[in-house]
């Protein structure tokens, strides 16, 4: 009898189940799989985080996309797009049979909210048809997302309408080349959550720019190859989308290039506008047979478009040949990357040499080029003097 009683006491602990839930899916899907489960007290729910950067945060049925007071949260779990093993996990233990409501807090309270796009989860929710069903919970989250999107759209429409009344197509910095008008940023103040950190930021939101929430405390790494064998005049990739704190690592290949910040209307000259001076890596000379390549890093600080180019002029303008680069360009607008590259080619960098300082003398290619030019000039001068002297003797 004692053995039977002991067996009955241990039975709930022996039968406790583990429920595996995938957070995020292939191709950046915003979903928990499965979306809802039933669980008994003592059961554990193990959340497995997939790319890109999600949370498991407890909410309530009344407020699907807001953290419940005292509720649990995994914090943000960034996962690289190419990571397939050693995925991070977060485990909760079910204490009773009451419903547990969960959402992803990425981009909370913005039009890009993962919760607002339906990324929610539930334990022990009501059956379909019940007031507290999962369907009703998810629909409430989607309604919040629709409301956020509508508010942002209204603000954008008002800004666009006001801008369109005054702005028309304009011309580039020189050459009379016609370009689309500059976008009008919308000042936004919002709370940003990163792990256990919460801060309020005010920034200028550009059309179709990324969310201001960093992917992680350290930021993501974006690698861009500058130049290459055979005289390649390219940045590879030529454009990227990046969030604040992300780091762009420019790796310099053959032969001698820079990455220099410019502007859409003046692609081939260093940015210097109203006291804002653009970044410049300086020249990096790389031999044809090099196997190790120098790098230069740029840290993204906001979501505004960043335009860049190579300012090498020897033997001709690299920028004028289309060697340009962009961060967070709005590809759905007239100021997309291809348009920027076309402006660079159209202007062809013709005024760069007259308006920019000479390239750094640390550049092997540039120094040799200047030396060769000096030698040619000296030879021509000697020839002219000799000819004049010969004429006097006649």
C-alpha beads as a LAMMPS data file, in Angstrom:
LAMMPS data file: protein, C-alpha beads

394 atoms
393 bonds

1 atom types
1 bond types

-500.0 500.0 xlo xhi
-500.0 500.0 ylo yhi
-500.0 500.0 zlo zhi

Masses

1 110.0

Atoms # bond

1 1 1 0.000 0.000 0.000
2 1 1 2.864 2.383 0.846
3 1 1 4.559 1.586 -2.477
4 1 1 1.351 2.315 -4.375
5 1 1 0.880 5.669 -2.625
6 1 1 4.480 6.665 -3.329
7 1 1 3.998 5.749 -6.983
8 1 1 0.907 7.938 -7.199
9 1 1 2.764 10.852 -5.603
10 1 1 5.643 10.584 -8.087
11 1 1 3.403 10.116 -11.131
12 1 1 2.901 13.849 -11.957
13 1 1 6.672 14.448 -11.919
14 1 1 7.463 11.383 -14.034
15 1 1 4.870 12.347 -16.669
16 1 1 5.942 16.019 -16.983
17 1 1 6.383 16.790 -20.684
18 1 1 8.763 19.004 -22.634
19 1 1 7.231 21.099 -25.424
20 1 1 9.592 22.433 -28.106
21 1 1 8.633 25.686 -29.827
22 1 1 10.504 27.283 -32.728
23 1 1 10.826 31.079 -32.551
24 1 1 11.023 32.588 -36.033
25 1 1 11.227 30.598 -39.220
26 1 1 12.992 30.194 -42.534
27 1 1 13.223 33.313 -44.637
28 1 1 12.661 35.575 -41.655
29 1 1 9.134 34.327 -40.912
30 1 1 7.573 36.057 -37.910
31 1 1 5.957 33.086 -36.225
32 1 1 6.097 30.695 -33.290
33 1 1 5.766 27.033 -34.337
34 1 1 3.430 25.755 -33.023
35 1 1 1.472 28.901 -32.215
36 1 1 -0.481 27.397 -29.315
37 1 1 -0.164 24.338 -27.068
38 1 1 -1.860 22.682 -24.092
39 1 1 0.351 21.888 -21.106
40 1 1 0.036 20.493 -17.587
41 1 1 1.563 21.871 -14.374
42 1 1 5.211 20.821 -14.248
43 1 1 5.575 20.746 -18.038
44 1 1 8.388 22.759 -19.606
45 1 1 8.225 24.833 -22.780
46 1 1 11.598 25.162 -24.528
47 1 1 11.801 27.998 -27.063
48 1 1 14.419 27.572 -29.811
49 1 1 15.493 30.860 -31.413
50 1 1 16.019 31.018 -35.173
51 1 1 17.287 33.976 -37.263
52 1 1 16.975 36.930 -36.912
53 1 1 16.382 38.580 -33.522
54 1 1 13.342 37.743 -31.411
55 1 1 12.086 37.554 -27.830
56 1 1 9.727 35.419 -25.786
57 1 1 7.897 37.961 -23.636
58 1 1 4.829 37.398 -21.471
59 1 1 1.823 39.608 -22.166
60 1 1 -1.893 39.411 -21.406
61 1 1 -5.034 38.742 -23.400
62 1 1 -6.114 42.347 -22.867
63 1 1 -2.786 43.743 -24.139
64 1 1 -1.216 41.203 -26.527
65 1 1 1.771 43.382 -27.504
66 1 1 2.642 44.816 -24.075
67 1 1 4.718 43.127 -21.398
68 1 1 2.721 41.902 -18.402
69 1 1 3.725 43.433 -15.074
70 1 1 6.186 40.999 -13.518
71 1 1 5.979 38.772 -16.582
72 1 1 8.914 36.770 -17.917
73 1 1 11.067 37.764 -20.887
74 1 1 13.903 36.007 -22.663
75 1 1 15.418 39.294 -23.795
76 1 1 16.533 39.647 -27.400
77 1 1 18.262 36.607 -28.877
78 1 1 20.079 37.620 -32.100
79 1 1 20.871 34.698 -34.405
80 1 1 22.977 35.045 -37.559
81 1 1 21.271 34.202 -40.836
82 1 1 23.745 31.373 -41.537
83 1 1 23.628 29.831 -38.037
84 1 1 22.106 26.335 -38.033
85 1 1 23.361 24.769 -34.795
86 1 1 23.879 25.759 -31.166
87 1 1 20.754 27.892 -31.404
88 1 1 19.908 29.749 -28.167
89 1 1 16.994 28.483 -26.079
90 1 1 14.770 29.823 -23.312
91 1 1 12.700 27.612 -21.006
92 1 1 9.610 28.298 -18.922
93 1 1 7.895 25.928 -16.492
94 1 1 4.105 25.722 -16.422
95 1 1 2.842 26.200 -12.866
96 1 1 -0.929 25.819 -13.361
97 1 1 -3.577 25.481 -16.056
98 1 1 -4.189 29.208 -16.529
99 1 1 -3.548 30.647 -20.021
100 1 1 -0.068 32.023 -20.709
101 1 1 0.148 34.677 -23.423
102 1 1 3.424 35.439 -25.241
103 1 1 4.642 37.845 -27.933
104 1 1 7.862 38.958 -29.661
105 1 1 8.902 42.436 -28.503
106 1 1 11.030 43.250 -31.547
107 1 1 10.236 46.754 -32.902
108 1 1 7.488 47.124 -30.284
109 1 1 5.059 50.020 -30.731
110 1 1 6.264 50.709 -34.275
111 1 1 4.772 49.762 -37.671
112 1 1 7.483 47.070 -37.904
113 1 1 6.312 45.411 -34.658
114 1 1 6.671 41.631 -34.869
115 1 1 3.739 41.239 -32.502
116 1 1 1.667 43.560 -34.664
117 1 1 2.371 41.234 -37.581
118 1 1 0.966 38.280 -35.649
119 1 1 4.043 36.872 -33.904
120 1 1 2.271 35.651 -30.758
121 1 1 2.003 32.376 -28.831
122 1 1 -0.221 30.878 -26.132
123 1 1 -0.318 28.060 -23.607
124 1 1 -3.704 26.698 -22.433
125 1 1 -5.766 29.256 -24.338
126 1 1 -9.490 28.785 -24.908
127 1 1 -10.797 26.692 -27.778
128 1 1 -11.840 28.344 -31.028
129 1 1 -15.146 30.061 -30.427
130 1 1 -14.303 30.846 -26.806
131 1 1 -13.748 34.505 -25.849
132 1 1 -10.115 33.783 -24.903
133 1 1 -9.288 31.684 -27.968
134 1 1 -5.920 31.941 -29.674
135 1 1 -7.624 33.272 -32.804
136 1 1 -9.059 36.205 -30.858
137 1 1 -5.695 36.835 -29.175
138 1 1 -3.840 36.890 -32.503
139 1 1 -6.495 39.069 -34.132
140 1 1 -6.075 41.593 -31.321
141 1 1 -2.320 41.667 -31.971
142 1 1 -2.888 42.137 -35.703
143 1 1 -5.312 44.970 -34.972
144 1 1 -2.611 46.704 -32.926
145 1 1 -0.192 46.330 -35.846
146 1 1 -2.750 47.707 -38.302
147 1 1 -3.349 50.695 -36.039
148 1 1 0.394 51.426 -35.807
149 1 1 0.778 51.134 -39.583
150 1 1 -2.208 53.411 -40.209
151 1 1 -0.859 56.045 -37.831
152 1 1 2.544 55.959 -39.535
153 1 1 0.938 56.084 -42.978
154 1 1 -1.146 59.116 -42.023
155 1 1 1.919 60.924 -40.706
156 1 1 3.868 60.019 -43.839
157 1 1 1.014 61.083 -46.124
158 1 1 0.725 64.430 -44.363
159 1 1 4.466 64.954 -44.644
160 1 1 4.496 63.916 -48.304
161 1 1 1.544 66.143 -49.151
162 1 1 3.148 69.151 -47.507
163 1 1 6.441 68.395 -49.205
164 1 1 4.989 67.700 -52.646
165 1 1 3.276 71.075 -52.682
166 1 1 6.627 72.837 -52.454
167 1 1 9.187 70.397 -53.847
168 1 1 9.836 69.447 -57.437
169 1 1 12.570 67.583 -59.218
170 1 1 15.873 69.330 -58.846
171 1 1 19.316 69.196 -60.397
172 1 1 22.555 67.653 -59.238
173 1 1 25.353 69.715 -57.709
174 1 1 26.615 70.600 -61.194
175 1 1 26.146 69.620 -64.822
176 1 1 22.392 70.326 -65.011
177 1 1 21.533 66.636 -64.456
178 1 1 17.939 66.229 -63.199
179 1 1 17.393 64.182 -60.025
180 1 1 14.384 63.378 -57.783
181 1 1 13.772 65.656 -54.780
182 1 1 15.281 64.723 -51.434
183 1 1 13.009 62.743 -49.072
184 1 1 11.519 64.479 -46.057
185 1 1 12.408 62.705 -42.787
186 1 1 9.824 62.430 -40.020
187 1 1 11.081 63.188 -36.478
188 1 1 10.131 60.267 -34.217
189 1 1 10.590 59.737 -30.491
190 1 1 10.187 56.183 -29.232
191 1 1 11.369 53.755 -26.604
192 1 1 13.974 51.234 -27.757
193 1 1 14.431 47.939 -25.918
194 1 1 17.633 45.924 -26.248
195 1 1 17.896 43.035 -23.825
196 1 1 17.543 44.505 -20.349
197 1 1 18.283 48.028 -21.627
198 1 1 15.489 50.466 -22.401
199 1 1 16.095 53.991 -23.648
200 1 1 14.215 56.725 -25.474
201 1 1 15.592 57.934 -28.776
202 1 1 14.629 60.758 -31.104
203 1 1 15.641 60.311 -34.717
204 1 1 14.697 61.263 -38.258
205 1 1 12.820 58.408 -39.874
206 1 1 13.305 58.243 -43.632
207 1 1 10.837 56.479 -45.962
208 1 1 11.284 52.688 -45.813
209 1 1 14.285 52.963 -43.488
210 1 1 15.056 50.083 -41.072
211 1 1 13.806 50.084 -37.481
212 1 1 16.044 52.022 -35.063
213 1 1 16.413 49.013 -32.759
214 1 1 19.964 47.581 -32.909
215 1 1 20.175 43.914 -33.868
216 1 1 22.327 43.354 -30.781
217 1 1 24.434 45.286 -28.290
218 1 1 27.507 44.701 -30.467
219 1 1 25.691 45.192 -33.771
220 1 1 25.895 42.980 -36.845
221 1 1 28.952 42.832 -39.109
222 1 1 28.580 43.637 -42.814
223 1 1 31.575 42.881 -45.032
224 1 1 32.102 44.854 -48.244
225 1 1 34.897 44.084 -50.727
226 1 1 36.445 47.201 -52.292
227 1 1 37.996 46.703 -55.733
228 1 1 39.539 43.436 -56.837
229 1 1 41.843 41.703 -59.330
230 1 1 41.674 42.627 -62.979
231 1 1 40.978 46.267 -62.239
232 1 1 37.553 45.757 -60.662
233 1 1 35.939 49.086 -59.840
234 1 1 33.204 47.873 -57.511
235 1 1 31.974 47.677 -53.961
236 1 1 30.656 44.157 -53.340
237 1 1 27.857 44.221 -52.343
238 1 1 27.143 47.712 -53.694
239 1 1 24.413 48.442 -51.130
240 1 1 23.318 47.093 -47.753
241 1 1 20.595 47.607 -45.162
242 1 1 21.952 48.184 -41.656
243 1 1 20.723 49.137 -38.204
244 1 1 22.282 51.378 -35.554
245 1 1 25.425 49.841 -33.986
246 1 1 26.016 47.643 -37.045
247 1 1 29.603 47.717 -38.306
248 1 1 30.478 47.841 -41.999
249 1 1 33.915 46.318 -42.596
250 1 1 35.401 47.513 -45.880
251 1 1 38.066 45.063 -47.071
252 1 1 40.392 46.639 -49.636
253 1 1 41.566 44.559 -52.593
254 1 1 43.593 45.500 -55.695
255 1 1 44.597 48.171 -56.532
256 1 1 44.292 51.485 -54.689
257 1 1 40.926 52.673 -53.448
258 1 1 39.080 54.646 -50.778
259 1 1 35.614 54.610 -49.291
260 1 1 34.529 58.221 -48.942
261 1 1 31.160 59.638 -47.933
262 1 1 29.378 61.827 -50.465
263 1 1 25.771 62.839 -51.162
264 1 1 23.120 61.775 -53.661
265 1 1 23.306 65.010 -55.649
266 1 1 27.119 65.120 -55.627
267 1 1 28.260 61.484 -55.698
268 1 1 31.907 62.013 -56.613
269 1 1 32.978 64.621 -54.060
270 1 1 33.444 64.249 -50.318
271 1 1 30.457 65.379 -48.260
272 1 1 30.947 68.826 -46.738
273 1 1 27.566 70.419 -46.183
274 1 1 26.458 72.837 -43.453
275 1 1 29.306 71.796 -41.197
276 1 1 28.754 68.068 -41.787
277 1 1 31.970 66.513 -43.086
278 1 1 31.805 62.993 -44.476
279 1 1 34.029 60.091 -43.480
280 1 1 37.037 59.075 -45.567
281 1 1 39.126 55.926 -45.209
282 1 1 42.108 57.355 -47.053
283 1 1 43.826 55.378 -49.812
284 1 1 44.684 51.691 -49.375
285 1 1 47.223 50.432 -51.911
286 1 1 47.090 46.649 -52.420
287 1 1 49.542 44.704 -54.600
288 1 1 48.299 42.402 -57.368
289 1 1 49.736 39.345 -55.604
290 1 1 48.482 40.255 -52.120
291 1 1 46.910 37.529 -49.990
292 1 1 46.176 39.674 -46.942
293 1 1 43.907 42.675 -47.245
294 1 1 43.607 45.825 -45.104
295 1 1 40.239 46.804 -43.641
296 1 1 38.530 49.979 -42.497
297 1 1 35.403 50.047 -40.331
298 1 1 32.372 52.314 -40.299
299 1 1 29.798 52.140 -37.487
300 1 1 26.192 52.884 -38.420
301 1 1 24.637 55.391 -36.012
302 1 1 21.139 55.866 -37.446
303 1 1 18.871 54.706 -40.281
304 1 1 19.397 57.612 -42.701
305 1 1 20.740 56.791 -46.185
306 1 1 24.539 56.925 -46.461
307 1 1 26.178 57.423 -49.857
308 1 1 29.815 56.629 -50.617
309 1 1 32.342 56.399 -53.449
310 1 1 35.992 55.734 -54.307
311 1 1 37.866 58.994 -54.878
312 1 1 40.735 57.510 -56.907
313 1 1 41.363 59.604 -60.051
314 1 1 44.167 57.558 -61.637
315 1 1 44.039 56.795 -64.498
316 1 1 40.427 58.070 -64.504
317 1 1 37.634 58.708 -62.017
318 1 1 36.622 55.444 -60.331
319 1 1 33.436 57.124 -59.137
320 1 1 32.649 58.271 -62.669
321 1 1 32.959 54.624 -63.720
322 1 1 30.238 53.719 -61.199
323 1 1 32.334 52.745 -58.166
324 1 1 29.809 53.895 -55.561
325 1 1 28.149 52.398 -52.489
326 1 1 25.028 52.943 -50.358
327 1 1 23.685 52.093 -46.907
328 1 1 19.903 52.126 -46.315
329 1 1 18.990 53.518 -49.733
330 1 1 15.234 53.550 -50.378
331 1 1 14.978 51.119 -53.280
332 1 1 11.282 51.879 -53.805
333 1 1 11.946 55.578 -54.457
334 1 1 13.529 57.600 -57.232
335 1 1 16.614 57.950 -55.031
336 1 1 17.561 54.282 -55.158
337 1 1 21.056 52.889 -55.585
338 1 1 20.877 52.593 -59.380
339 1 1 19.794 56.232 -59.630
340 1 1 22.730 57.268 -57.418
341 1 1 25.131 55.321 -59.616
342 1 1 23.635 56.911 -62.731
343 1 1 24.203 60.398 -61.294
344 1 1 27.844 59.477 -60.612
345 1 1 28.312 58.244 -64.175
346 1 1 26.483 61.210 -65.694
347 1 1 28.574 63.767 -63.823
348 1 1 31.625 61.551 -64.388
349 1 1 33.536 63.174 -61.562
350 1 1 34.701 65.912 -63.930
351 1 1 34.985 68.584 -61.235
352 1 1 36.511 66.398 -58.566
353 1 1 40.148 67.029 -59.463
354 1 1 39.653 70.790 -59.398
355 1 1 37.762 70.893 -56.122
356 1 1 39.244 68.199 -53.906
357 1 1 42.657 68.046 -52.238
358 1 1 45.172 65.753 -53.892
359 1 1 45.016 62.100 -52.747
360 1 1 47.114 61.075 -49.764
361 1 1 50.806 60.691 -50.576
362 1 1 50.781 57.379 -48.707
363 1 1 49.104 55.922 -51.769
364 1 1 51.648 53.961 -53.806
365 1 1 49.667 54.141 -57.020
366 1 1 48.942 57.851 -56.699
367 1 1 52.517 58.715 -55.718
368 1 1 53.932 56.764 -58.653
369 1 1 51.425 58.394 -60.976
370 1 1 52.361 61.878 -59.785
371 1 1 56.059 60.988 -60.108
372 1 1 55.567 59.758 -63.661
373 1 1 53.698 62.945 -64.527
374 1 1 56.562 65.032 -63.078
375 1 1 59.112 63.045 -65.082
376 1 1 57.130 63.541 -68.290
377 1 1 56.831 67.276 -67.580
378 1 1 60.582 67.538 -66.933
379 1 1 61.414 65.714 -70.172
380 1 1 59.075 67.960 -72.153
381 1 1 60.650 71.073 -70.617
382 1 1 64.177 69.957 -71.538
383 1 1 63.036 69.225 -75.096
384 1 1 61.478 72.681 -75.449
385 1 1 64.643 74.429 -74.179
386 1 1 66.839 72.432 -76.547
387 1 1 64.609 73.313 -79.493
388 1 1 64.689 77.013 -78.626
389 1 1 68.483 76.983 -78.309
390 1 1 68.826 75.252 -81.685
391 1 1 66.614 77.911 -83.279
392 1 1 68.898 80.670 -81.997
393 1 1 71.890 79.059 -83.654
394 1 1 70.218 79.101 -87.095

Bonds

1 1 1 2
2 1 2 3
3 1 3 4
4 1 4 5
5 1 5 6
6 1 6 7
7 1 7 8
8 1 8 9
9 1 9 10
10 1 10 11
11 1 11 12
12 1 12 13
13 1 13 14
14 1 14 15
15 1 15 16
16 1 16 17
17 1 17 18
18 1 18 19
19 1 19 20
20 1 20 21
21 1 21 22
22 1 22 23
23 1 23 24
24 1 24 25
25 1 25 26
26 1 26 27
27 1 27 28
28 1 28 29
29 1 29 30
30 1 30 31
31 1 31 32
32 1 32 33
33 1 33 34
34 1 34 35
35 1 35 36
36 1 36 37
37 1 37 38
38 1 38 39
39 1 39 40
40 1 40 41
41 1 41 42
42 1 42 43
43 1 43 44
44 1 44 45
45 1 45 46
46 1 46 47
47 1 47 48
48 1 48 49
49 1 49 50
50 1 50 51
51 1 51 52
52 1 52 53
53 1 53 54
54 1 54 55
55 1 55 56
56 1 56 57
57 1 57 58
58 1 58 59
59 1 59 60
60 1 60 61
61 1 61 62
62 1 62 63
63 1 63 64
64 1 64 65
65 1 65 66
66 1 66 67
67 1 67 68
68 1 68 69
69 1 69 70
70 1 70 71
71 1 71 72
72 1 72 73
73 1 73 74
74 1 74 75
75 1 75 76
76 1 76 77
77 1 77 78
78 1 78 79
79 1 79 80
80 1 80 81
81 1 81 82
82 1 82 83
83 1 83 84
84 1 84 85
85 1 85 86
86 1 86 87
87 1 87 88
88 1 88 89
89 1 89 90
90 1 90 91
91 1 91 92
92 1 92 93
93 1 93 94
94 1 94 95
95 1 95 96
96 1 96 97
97 1 97 98
98 1 98 99
99 1 99 100
100 1 100 101
101 1 101 102
102 1 102 103
103 1 103 104
104 1 104 105
105 1 105 106
106 1 106 107
107 1 107 108
108 1 108 109
109 1 109 110
110 1 110 111
111 1 111 112
112 1 112 113
113 1 113 114
114 1 114 115
115 1 115 116
116 1 116 117
117 1 117 118
118 1 118 119
119 1 119 120
120 1 120 121
121 1 121 122
122 1 122 123
123 1 123 124
124 1 124 125
125 1 125 126
126 1 126 127
127 1 127 128
128 1 128 129
129 1 129 130
130 1 130 131
131 1 131 132
132 1 132 133
133 1 133 134
134 1 134 135
135 1 135 136
136 1 136 137
137 1 137 138
138 1 138 139
139 1 139 140
140 1 140 141
141 1 141 142
142 1 142 143
143 1 143 144
144 1 144 145
145 1 145 146
146 1 146 147
147 1 147 148
148 1 148 149
149 1 149 150
150 1 150 151
151 1 151 152
152 1 152 153
153 1 153 154
154 1 154 155
155 1 155 156
156 1 156 157
157 1 157 158
158 1 158 159
159 1 159 160
160 1 160 161
161 1 161 162
162 1 162 163
163 1 163 164
164 1 164 165
165 1 165 166
166 1 166 167
167 1 167 168
168 1 168 169
169 1 169 170
170 1 170 171
171 1 171 172
172 1 172 173
173 1 173 174
174 1 174 175
175 1 175 176
176 1 176 177
177 1 177 178
178 1 178 179
179 1 179 180
180 1 180 181
181 1 181 182
182 1 182 183
183 1 183 184
184 1 184 185
185 1 185 186
186 1 186 187
187 1 187 188
188 1 188 189
189 1 189 190
190 1 190 191
191 1 191 192
192 1 192 193
193 1 193 194
194 1 194 195
195 1 195 196
196 1 196 197
197 1 197 198
198 1 198 199
199 1 199 200
200 1 200 201
201 1 201 202
202 1 202 203
203 1 203 204
204 1 204 205
205 1 205 206
206 1 206 207
207 1 207 208
208 1 208 209
209 1 209 210
210 1 210 211
211 1 211 212
212 1 212 213
213 1 213 214
214 1 214 215
215 1 215 216
216 1 216 217
217 1 217 218
218 1 218 219
219 1 219 220
220 1 220 221
221 1 221 222
222 1 222 223
223 1 223 224
224 1 224 225
225 1 225 226
226 1 226 227
227 1 227 228
228 1 228 229
229 1 229 230
230 1 230 231
231 1 231 232
232 1 232 233
233 1 233 234
234 1 234 235
235 1 235 236
236 1 236 237
237 1 237 238
238 1 238 239
239 1 239 240
240 1 240 241
241 1 241 242
242 1 242 243
243 1 243 244
244 1 244 245
245 1 245 246
246 1 246 247
247 1 247 248
248 1 248 249
249 1 249 250
250 1 250 251
251 1 251 252
252 1 252 253
253 1 253 254
254 1 254 255
255 1 255 256
256 1 256 257
257 1 257 258
258 1 258 259
259 1 259 260
260 1 260 261
261 1 261 262
262 1 262 263
263 1 263 264
264 1 264 265
265 1 265 266
266 1 266 267
267 1 267 268
268 1 268 269
269 1 269 270
270 1 270 271
271 1 271 272
272 1 272 273
273 1 273 274
274 1 274 275
275 1 275 276
276 1 276 277
277 1 277 278
278 1 278 279
279 1 279 280
280 1 280 281
281 1 281 282
282 1 282 283
283 1 283 284
284 1 284 285
285 1 285 286
286 1 286 287
287 1 287 288
288 1 288 289
289 1 289 290
290 1 290 291
291 1 291 292
292 1 292 293
293 1 293 294
294 1 294 295
295 1 295 296
296 1 296 297
297 1 297 298
298 1 298 299
299 1 299 300
300 1 300 301
301 1 301 302
302 1 302 303
303 1 303 304
304 1 304 305
305 1 305 306
306 1 306 307
307 1 307 308
308 1 308 309
309 1 309 310
310 1 310 311
311 1 311 312
312 1 312 313
313 1 313 314
314 1 314 315
315 1 315 316
316 1 316 317
317 1 317 318
318 1 318 319
319 1 319 320
320 1 320 321
321 1 321 322
322 1 322 323
323 1 323 324
324 1 324 325
325 1 325 326
326 1 326 327
327 1 327 328
328 1 328 329
329 1 329 330
330 1 330 331
331 1 331 332
332 1 332 333
333 1 333 334
334 1 334 335
335 1 335 336
336 1 336 337
337 1 337 338
338 1 338 339
339 1 339 340
340 1 340 341
341 1 341 342
342 1 342 343
343 1 343 344
344 1 344 345
345 1 345 346
346 1 346 347
347 1 347 348
348 1 348 349
349 1 349 350
350 1 350 351
351 1 351 352
352 1 352 353
353 1 353 354
354 1 354 355
355 1 355 356
356 1 356 357
357 1 357 358
358 1 358 359
359 1 359 360
360 1 360 361
361 1 361 362
362 1 362 363
363 1 363 364
364 1 364 365
365 1 365 366
366 1 366 367
367 1 367 368
368 1 368 369
369 1 369 370
370 1 370 371
371 1 371 372
372 1 372 373
373 1 373 374
374 1 374 375
375 1 375 376
376 1 376 377
377 1 377 378
378 1 378 379
379 1 379 380
380 1 380 381
381 1 381 382
382 1 382 383
383 1 383 384
384 1 384 385
385 1 385 386
386 1 386 387
387 1 387 388
388 1 388 389
389 1 389 390
390 1 390 391
391 1 391 392
392 1 392 393
393 1 393 394
